[in-house]
Amino acid sequence: MKNEYIPFLSEIVEVIKHTEIEYTFRMRYTGEVKPGQFFEVSLPKFGEAPISVSGIGEDTVDLTIRKVGKVTGEIFKNYVGSKLFLRGPYGNGFDLDEYRGKDIIVVAGGTGLSPVRGVVDYFAEHPGEAASVTLIAGFKTPSDVLFKDDIERWKKTINVVLTVDCDSDDYVCNVGLVTEYIPGLVLGDKENLAVIAVGPPIMMKFTVAEFLKREVPEDKIWISQERKMCCGLGKCGHCKIDSTYICLDGPVFNYSFGKNLVD
């Protein structure tokens, strides 16, 4: 019988550098996985860190990691041919069937683009499976933009609004917060709408508020909760809010339920 607490070794197939502190590690993995799920990534003696799935390939998963602490700092010393320990995937992730045939609007802030990259990538590659797709992605500066090659590819089949918080001559994009671009969206039939908002909590709060102002029903909005998920199995309680375990019941929630998850 498989012990869910025991990690398995996974080979680093490729390392893709986005910024000085954000790399995508393409890991060897065979099995079912959804965008928005996460793996516990570990190194002996250094600990574990929950990392969202940022891409799904043939026998691989992408884990986009920011160098911010002891575990992730040590991971950055590993390169192609090396291996990392993984547990998972955990969480519910984004169910693509929820969004097929709909007008999809994805609003992502910073590294929040990572967990929704799989959703955007799928519908950009299969444009006939959605009524329309719009991505609004915001970053602090042009040098902080993730997945630049993907963004250029997505622009060929979906509507992409890329915005930064400050101006620069080095990269052509809009300036301002993601929320500034929501009032100008053409929403159409709101019953056939699917809105996904992922990013820092304050960004998700005001993003959702903008859509609610435009009378988008709460059950047409999805969010992803940011929590420190330690065990991934609903045992340790670190991610528990009231009776909800983010690692088991989430991290993806329909806003009609997720709005009640308050620390």
N, C-alpha and C positions, 0 to 999 in steps of 0.2 A: 504493500500500500504506500502511495506517495505521501511523503511528509512535506506539507506546505511550508514549513519553517526552514527547510534546508535549501539553500541556494544552489544554483547550477552554474558551471563555468560557461561563459560565452565569449567567442573570439571577436575582437575589434576588427571589422572588415575594412573600414575606412574612417578617417577623421576629416571633417569639413570645418574649416575655420570661418566664422562669421565676423566676430569682433575679437578684441584682445582677451576678453574673458568669457566668450560664448562659442563653444564648439559643438558640432553634432557628431556623436559617436554612432556609427552604423554597426550594429551588433548582429551576430549570427543568432537567428531564432526561427524555429519552425513551430507553428501552432496558431490557434485563433487569437486574434488581438484586434481591438477597436481603437480608433482615434480617441484621445482623451483618457484612456486608461493609463496606468503607471506601473513601473517596475521599481522594486527596491534594489538599488545598486550598491554593492558593498565591496570593500577591500579588507582583508584580515588585518587586525590591529588598529584600523582607522574608523570603522563603523559603516553605517548604511545611510543612504539618502534616497528619498522618493523622487523619481524622475519621470515626467510625462512622456508618453509615446508621441513623437513628432512626425513620424513617417512609417509607412508599412510597405515593405518590398517583398520580393520573392525570397523567402527564407532569411529575411533580415527585418530588424526594427531600428528606427532612428531614435536616439535619445539625445535631445539638445540640452546641454549642461552648462550652467553658469558657474564660474569659479568664484565661490563666495565663502567657503569654509574648509574645514579640515579634510572631510571626505572628498568633496569635489576638487579641492586643490591637489590632492594626491592622484585623483583620476586623471587630471590633466598631464600627469607624467607618463601615462600609458599611451602608446601609439599603435599603429597598424601591426597586427601579428600578436599583440599582447591580448590578455583576457581579463574580463571583469566577472565578478559573481553577480548573478541576477536572481531575484525572486519575483514571481508574478506571471502574467499581468494581473493587476488588481483593479477594482473599481468597475463601474458600469460603462463608462465611455459614452461616446456619441453614437447613437443608432442611426445609420444612414437611411434606413427605411422611414424614419420619422420625417425626413426632409425631401424625399423623392417627389417630384412633380410640383414642388412648391416654389414660391419666390423666396429665396434664401438670402438673408442679410447677416453677414458675420462681422462683428466689430471686435477687434483685438488690440490690446495695449501692450507694447513691449514684448516680453517673453510669453505673454498670453497667446501669441500667434502659434507657439509650439504645439499645444494640445489640439488646436483646431486646424493645423496645417493639413492633417490627413483628410478632414472634411472638405476643405477648400480644394485640395489637390484632386480628390476624387471627382468632384462635380466640374472642375475645370477641365479634366480629362474626359468626362462624360457629360458634356453640356446638354444633351438631349434628355437627361434624366431629371432635370430641374427646369421649372418655368423660367427662372432667371437667377443669377447669383451676383451678389455685390459684396465685396470685401472692403471694409474701412480698417486700415491698420495704422496705428500711431506709435512713434518712437521719439525718444528725447532729441536725438540729433541724427543726421544722415549716417554718421559712423556707427550708430547703434542699430541700424536696420538689419534684421535677420532675413535669411532666405531670399537674397536679392535676385539670384538667378531664377528662382521659382516665381517670384513676383512678376518678373518680365515675361515669363512663359504664361502665367495666368492671365495677363492682360490681353492675350490673344483671344480668349474665349469668355472671360467674365469681366464685369465692371470692377476695377480696382481703384480705390482712393488711398494713396499713401501720404501720410502727413507726419510732420515733425513739430517739436515744440519751439524750435528756433530756426532761423533762416541760415542758409549756406549756399554758396555758389558751386559747391563740389557735386551736388546731387540734385536732380530735378524732381521736386515733389512739392506738395502743398505745405502750408505752415498753419499750425494751430492744433487744438485738441480734437480728438475723434468726435466728440459730441457736437462740434460746430458743423459737421457735415451731415448730421441726421435730419435736421429740419428740411433740407433740400431734396431728400429722397422721395421718389415717386413710389408709393406703397401699393397701390392697386387694391385688389381684394384682400382685406385683412384676414379673412378666414382661410386664405390659402398662403399665409405668410409664416415664415419660420425665422426667428431672430435668435442669433447666438452671440452672447457677449462674454468675453473672457479677458481677464487682465487683473490689475490691482483692484482690491475691493472698492476703493473710492471711485475708480474709473467705471466699474460695473454699475455702481449705484447711480451715477449720473447718466450713464448710457441708457439704462433701463428707464430712468425717469423721463428721458427725452422721448422714448417710444410710447410710454404710457400717456404722455401729453398728446401724442398723436392718435390716441385711442386704440392702440394695439392691444388686444386681449392678453392678459397675463399668461394664459396657457399657450400662447404662441411664442413665448420667450424662454430661452434656455441659458443657464449660467453654469460656471464651473467654480466650485469653492476652493480657495487656497487654504490648505491646512498642512500641518506637519504630521504626515501619516507614517507611523513608525512600524507597526507590525503588519499592516495591510490586511489583517484578518479579523478585525473587530474585537480583538482580545485585550489590547493594552489600554484602550480608552483615551488615548491622546487626542484623537480627532473627533471625539464624541460631542455633539451639541444636542442637549436635551436627550431624547431617545434615539437620535439619528447618528449613525456611524458614517462619517464622510467616506472612509475607505471602502465600505461595503455598499452603502446606499447611493453614494456619489462616486466621484466628485461632481458629476454632471447632474443638475437638477432642473426640472421645469420651474420657472419662476413662481408659478402659483403655489408651489410647495417651498421652494428655496427662499422665498421672502421671509419665511418664519424662522430661518436658521440664524439666530442672533446670539452671539456670545454673551 
